[in-house]
Amino acid sequence: MTLTPSHLIEYLFCPRFTYFEYVLQIPQNEEKDYKVMRGRHLHDEKLEQNKDYLRRRLGVIGKHLDQYLTNDHIRGRIDEVLELADGTMAPLDYKFAEFKDRIYETYRTQLYCYAWLIADNFGREVTRGYLVYTRSRNKVVEVPIGPTDLAEIREAAEAIYRIIDQNFFPKATKYKARCVTCTYRNVCIR
């Protein structure tokens, strides 16, 4: 089994999420969520509209569109893999969202996963990623990516495999406010 960025985002939200969904196989039923489905549809539309746009001001000298990449641990589809003038590469991801002066941890985690995939598949260094906020006139935000970020993602992937392979019941998140919106709140032992 290879993981997706969503697996890592869910695990980092709460390790028990992984246990309920992938060990006990209790579905979370997000497909019923209208906002999620609308966001996916509009995300796909924006990707089509922006495929010919090259961001010269970012130092982009080439790009690979809609890349499905895998390694031994994770897999994912990256909107754009940018080749930069400094010899590095960077993931670019479109978000159907407004930029409100902060970058969500879920967005960072997704970029870190993509950086791992790019480094493994292209053999190039990844030191940053980009988010395009489509509801803020395609505002581009740069996100630094360092070795510590990549190490944390790799550790999270290993922890997920431990939960799944060993039927390990992990501790719940220390952030109890997350329990209020969790789809598994009614089956979780606090």
C-alpha positions as CSV (number, residue, x, y, z in Angstrom):
1,M,0.0,0.0,0.0
2,T,1.3,3.4,-0.9
3,L,0.0,6.4,1.0
4,T,-1.4,9.7,-0.4
5,P,-0.9,13.2,1.0
6,S,-4.5,12.8,2.4
7,H,-3.3,9.9,4.5
8,L,-0.6,12.0,6.0
9,I,-2.8,15.0,6.6
10,E,-5.4,12.8,8.4
11,Y,-2.7,11.1,10.5
12,L,-1.3,14.5,11.5
13,F,-4.8,15.7,12.3
14,C,-5.1,12.8,14.7
15,P,-3.3,9.4,14.5
16,R,-6.6,7.6,15.4
17,F,-8.1,8.8,12.2
18,T,-5.7,6.4,10.4
19,Y,-6.7,3.6,12.8
20,F,-10.5,4.0,12.3
21,E,-10.3,4.4,8.5
22,Y,-7.6,1.9,7.5
23,V,-7.5,-0.7,10.3
24,L,-11.2,-0.8,11.2
25,Q,-12.2,0.4,7.7
26,I,-15.0,2.7,8.9
27,P,-15.6,5.0,6.0
28,Q,-15.6,8.8,6.6
29,N,-18.2,9.6,3.8
30,E,-16.6,12.8,2.7
31,E,-18.0,12.3,-0.8
32,K,-21.4,13.6,0.6
33,D,-19.8,16.9,1.5
34,Y,-20.9,19.4,-1.2
35,K,-18.0,21.9,-0.6
36,V,-15.4,19.1,-1.0
37,M,-17.0,18.0,-4.3
38,R,-17.4,21.6,-5.6
39,G,-13.8,22.4,-4.7
40,R,-12.6,19.4,-6.6
41,H,-14.6,20.3,-9.7
42,L,-13.4,24.0,-9.6
43,H,-9.8,22.8,-8.9
44,D,-10.0,20.7,-12.1
45,E,-11.4,23.7,-14.1
46,K,-8.6,26.1,-12.9
47,L,-5.9,23.5,-13.7
48,E,-7.2,23.4,-17.3
49,Q,-7.4,27.2,-17.6
50,N,-3.9,27.8,-16.3
51,K,-1.9,25.1,-18.2
52,D,-0.4,27.6,-20.6
53,Y,0.7,30.1,-18.0
54,L,4.5,30.2,-17.3
55,R,5.5,32.0,-14.1
56,R,8.7,33.8,-15.3
57,R,8.9,35.9,-12.2
58,L,9.4,32.7,-10.1
59,G,12.4,31.7,-12.2
60,V,10.4,28.9,-13.9
61,I,12.3,27.5,-16.9
62,G,10.1,24.5,-17.5
63,K,7.2,22.7,-16.0
64,H,5.5,19.3,-16.0
65,L,1.7,19.5,-15.8
66,D,-0.6,17.2,-13.9
67,Q,2.1,14.7,-12.7
68,Y,1.2,11.5,-11.0
69,L,4.3,10.4,-9.0
70,T,5.0,7.5,-6.7
71,N,7.8,6.2,-4.5
72,D,8.0,3.3,-2.1
73,H,5.9,5.1,0.5
74,I,3.6,7.7,-1.1
75,R,1.8,8.6,-4.3
76,G,0.1,11.8,-5.5
77,R,-1.0,13.9,-8.4
78,I,0.8,17.3,-8.5
79,D,-0.8,20.1,-10.5
80,E,2.6,21.4,-11.7
81,V,6.2,20.4,-11.1
82,L,8.3,23.5,-11.8
83,E,11.9,23.5,-13.0
84,L,13.6,26.6,-11.6
85,A,16.5,28.5,-12.9
86,D,18.6,27.7,-9.8
87,G,18.6,24.0,-10.7
88,T,15.9,23.1,-8.1
89,M,12.4,21.9,-8.7
90,A,9.2,22.9,-6.9
91,P,5.6,21.7,-6.6
92,L,2.8,24.1,-7.5
93,D,-0.7,23.4,-6.2
94,Y,-3.9,25.2,-7.0
95,K,-6.3,25.9,-4.1
96,F,-9.9,26.8,-4.5
97,A,-9.6,29.2,-1.6
98,E,-9.0,32.8,-0.6
99,F,-5.6,33.6,0.9
100,K,-6.2,35.0,4.4
101,D,-2.6,35.8,5.5
102,R,-1.9,32.3,6.7
103,I,-1.1,28.9,5.2
104,Y,-3.0,25.9,6.5
105,E,-0.9,23.1,7.9
106,T,-2.8,20.7,5.5
107,Y,-1.5,22.7,2.5
108,R,2.1,22.6,3.9
109,T,1.9,18.9,4.5
110,Q,0.6,18.3,0.9
111,L,3.5,20.4,-0.5
112,Y,6.0,18.4,1.7
113,C,4.7,15.2,0.3
114,Y,5.0,16.5,-3.2
115,A,8.5,17.7,-2.5
116,W,9.4,14.1,-1.4
117,L,7.9,12.7,-4.6
118,I,9.7,15.2,-6.9
119,A,13.1,14.6,-5.2
120,D,12.7,10.8,-5.5
121,N,11.4,10.9,-9.1
122,F,13.4,13.7,-10.7
123,G,16.6,13.4,-8.5
124,R,16.5,17.1,-7.9
125,E,16.6,19.2,-4.8
126,V,13.3,20.8,-3.7
127,T,13.6,23.8,-1.3
128,R,10.2,25.5,-1.8
129,G,6.7,25.0,-3.1
130,Y,4.0,27.2,-4.4
131,L,0.3,27.6,-3.6
132,V,-2.1,29.4,-6.0
133,Y,-5.2,30.7,-4.3
134,T,-7.8,30.8,-7.1
135,R,-10.3,32.8,-5.1
136,S,-7.7,35.6,-4.5
137,R,-7.1,36.4,-8.2
138,N,-4.6,33.5,-8.5
139,K,-2.3,34.9,-5.7
140,V,0.9,32.8,-5.6
141,V,2.4,32.1,-2.2
142,E,5.9,30.6,-1.7
143,V,6.3,28.0,1.0
144,P,9.9,27.1,2.1
145,I,10.6,23.4,2.4
146,G,13.5,22.2,4.5
147,P,15.1,18.9,5.4
148,T,13.2,18.9,8.8
149,D,9.9,19.2,7.0
150,L,10.7,16.2,4.8
151,A,12.0,14.2,7.8
152,E,8.7,14.8,9.6
153,I,6.7,13.6,6.6
154,R,8.8,10.4,6.3
155,E,8.3,9.7,10.1
156,A,4.6,10.2,9.7
157,A,4.5,7.7,6.8
158,E,6.4,5.2,8.9
159,A,3.9,5.7,11.8
160,I,1.0,5.2,9.5
161,Y,2.4,1.9,8.3
162,R,2.9,0.8,11.9
163,I,-0.7,1.5,12.7
164,I,-2.0,-0.3,9.7
165,D,0.5,-3.3,9.6
166,Q,0.4,-4.0,13.4
167,N,-3.2,-3.0,14.1
168,F,-1.7,-0.4,16.5
169,F,-4.2,1.8,18.4
170,P,-2.5,5.1,18.7
171,K,-3.0,7.9,21.2
172,A,-5.5,10.6,20.1
173,T,-4.5,14.1,19.2
174,K,-3.5,16.4,22.0
175,Y,-5.6,19.1,20.4
176,K,-9.1,18.2,21.8
177,A,-10.8,21.0,19.7
178,R,-10.2,18.8,16.6
179,C,-12.5,16.1,18.1
180,V,-15.5,18.4,17.7
181,T,-15.4,18.2,13.9
182,C,-13.9,14.7,13.5
183,T,-16.1,12.2,11.6
184,Y,-15.0,9.5,14.1
185,R,-15.9,11.4,17.3
186,N,-18.8,9.0,18.1
187,V,-16.7,5.9,18.0
188,C,-13.5,7.2,19.5
189,I,-12.6,6.4,23.1
190,R,-11.2,9.7,24.6
